[in-house]
Amino acid sequence: MFRVEDVHTYYGDSHILHGVSLDIGKGSAVGLLGRNGMGKTTLIRTLMGYVRPREGRIWCDGRDVTAFAPERMARLGIGYVPEGRGVFPNLTVKENLLMSARAGLEGERHWTYERVLETFPRLKERWNNGGGQLSGGEQQMVSIGRALMTNPRLMILDEATEGLAPLVVAEIWRVIAAIRSTGISTLIVDRDYRKVLAHTDHAVVMEKGRLVVSTPSAQLHAEPELLARLLGV
């Protein structure tokens, strides 16, 4: 469905991504692992059109979309849950969710405001509160719900559990599993590699801007020495 092919990305003269290739198939779940500063966020920003690669191509359904701006990539069916949540503090929960509501690529509206509230009962209690009045966990629920309201084919979750209380973290992973069960593809970045591997089919590991491992998640989970070397765990 989405393919990053031999991509080289720079920030100024700094060469960040070195020939990265990645496939995300329909309904698949991919874990993106690596220590801090290895290029994970740059890869996401390149895939979404925020940074244009100097070399390589990005494909969607066999179409070259390398030059697409972020808003055009979003219309192809990418929902993004950014690190830091990005909730509008001066809008209510309801307004934060409804502002992103749109049909999917083929006109489908599986994810509605009502369904998001059913998925996150806490937001039903807080629907009229401003984004700035919410806890970190509640803001993350809004961020995920807002992405779902776009009825995406692919959800990208960048550190969705960072800094949250354990009970909230468990709730976020429950929802990620529910999203996956609906057939939405997912690309997950998270420091908890065990959870990432448990909730994905395939895993890739980045090191210094290169993909050094690409393997089924279960297989990588069974190699603790390799994980220790690449992730420092």
N, C-alpha and C positions, 0 to 999 in steps of 0.2 A: 504494500500500500504506500508506504513512504520509504525512500532509499536515499541514504547519504553515500556518495560514491567518490572515494579518493580525494577527500576535501582537505585543503590547506587554508587555514584562516589566520589572519594577522591582526594585531592591534598596532597600528603604525608599522615600525620595523620589527616588532616582536612577533616571531613565528610561534603561534600557539597550538594549532592543530596540524599534525603532520600526516597527511594521507589517510584520514579516518574514513572508514566505510562501515555503514550500519544499515541493516534492514529491519523494518517494523511491519510485520504482516497483519492482515485483517484478524482481529480478535486475539492477537498475541500480547503477551506481557513481557517486557524487557526491563531488566535491572541494569542501571548504569552505576558502576562502582569505581572507587578510586580515592586516594587521599586528597586533601584540600590542595587546590592549585594545580591539579593535573589536567584541567581542560574540560571538565564535565559541563559547567555552565556555559562555556563558550560553544561547546557542541550543541547544546540546546538553543542558544541564541542564533547559531548559524542555521539550524534546522528551521527555526521560526522566522527567519528573514531579518532579524535585527542586525546581524553582521553578515556581510556578503563575502563568500570565500574568494580568494584570488585564483585558486585552482580547484578543479573537481566540479561535481554536479549534484544537485538535489532533485529527486524525482518523486512525483506523486501520481499513482495509477499510470505509470509509464510516460508521464508528461514532464518535461523539463521545467521546474519551477525555481531554478537557482536565483533568478533575478526578481522573484516576487517579494513585495513589501510585506511586513508583518500582518497588515489587515487582509491582504489577499491570501496569505497562508492560513489565517484564522478561518476564512470562508471555505477553505478546503476541508475543514473539519477538525482543526486542532484546538483543544481546550487546554489552557495553561494555568497551573496553580503555582505562582512564583514563590521563591524564597522570600520571606518577609510579608507575605499574604496580600498586600496591596489593596486592602479594604478602604473604601472612601469613608473617612470619619464623620463627615457632615451629612451623609445619607443614612436613612434607616436600613435595617436588615432587608425589609421588603424592597426598598428602592435599589439597594446594592444588587439584589438578585434579579429584579425585573429589568434593570437597565441592560443586561446582557442577553435577555431572552430572545431567541430566534429559532427558526426551524433548522433542521439538519440539512446536509447536502442534498438529500432527496426529498425534502419537504417534511420529514418526520419530526414529531414533537413528543417524543417519549418522555423527556424530562421537562416537567412543568413546575411552576412555583409550588403547587400543592404537593407534588411528589418529592420535591426537595425538603419541604417541611416534614413530610412523613419519614424521610431518611434521617433528618436531624431534628428530633422532637424538641431539643433545647431551643432551636431557632424559632419554633412556633410560639414559644413563651416570650421571645425577645423581638418579635417581628417589627415592633414600632420603636425599638431603641436605636440610637445612632451607632454607627460603626465604631466611633471612638469610645463608646460606653461598654463595649464588649470585652470579655477576657480574651487572652491569646487563643485559647482553644475555640471559643465561639467565633472569633475572627477567621480562624482556619476553616471552620465549617462553612462560613459565608463564602470564603474563597473557593472552596471545592464546589459548593452549590452553584456559585456564579458560573464556573466553568461548565458544569453539567447543564445549565440553562441554555447553553449554546448548542446542545444536542450534538456533541462531538463524536467523531470516529476515533480520535486519538486523544487521550488525556496525558499530559506531561505534568508530573508532580515533582517539584524540586524542593527537597527537604521539608516535606509536608508535616513532619512530626517534631521539628526542631524546637526545643525550648518549651515543650508542652508537658503537663502533668501526666503521670503514668496512666490514669484512667482515661484521659482524653486521647492519649496516644493509642490505647487499645481501641477506642471508638473510631479513630481515623483509619486504622488498619482494617477494622470491620467494614467500613464503608468502601475502602479500596477493593476489598474482596468482593463486595456486592457490585461495584462498578464493573469489575472484571467479568463477573458472572453474566452480565447483560450483553457481552460481546464487544464492548468498547475496548480498543487496544490501549495499552498503558506503557508509558516510559517512566520509570520510577528511579529517582535519586534520593538516597537516604543513608544516614550514617549507620543505621542498624542493619548491617549486611545480612544478618540471619533472617530478619523480617523481609527484606528485599528478596532474598533467595526463596523464601517460603511462598511469596506472592507473585512470582514470575516464572515463566517458562524457560527463558533464556537470560543469560547474564554476560555483560561485557565489562572488562576492567581497563581503566585508562591509567597510563603512566607517562608523564612528561609529554602530553599531547598526542599519544599514540594508543591505539587499542592493542593491548598485549595479550588479552585473553578474550575468547568468544566461545561460550560453551553452554550446554544446558545447565540451568540453575542447580538442579539436584546434584549434578556431577561436581560442580564447583564447591557446593556445600560439603561434599565428602572429601575435600582436599584441604584440610586445615593448615598444612605447611605452606601451601601456595597462597592461601588467604593471608597467613601471617606475614609472608614476604611482601605481598603486594599492598596490603591494607594496614599492616602493623597491628594486627589483632592477636 
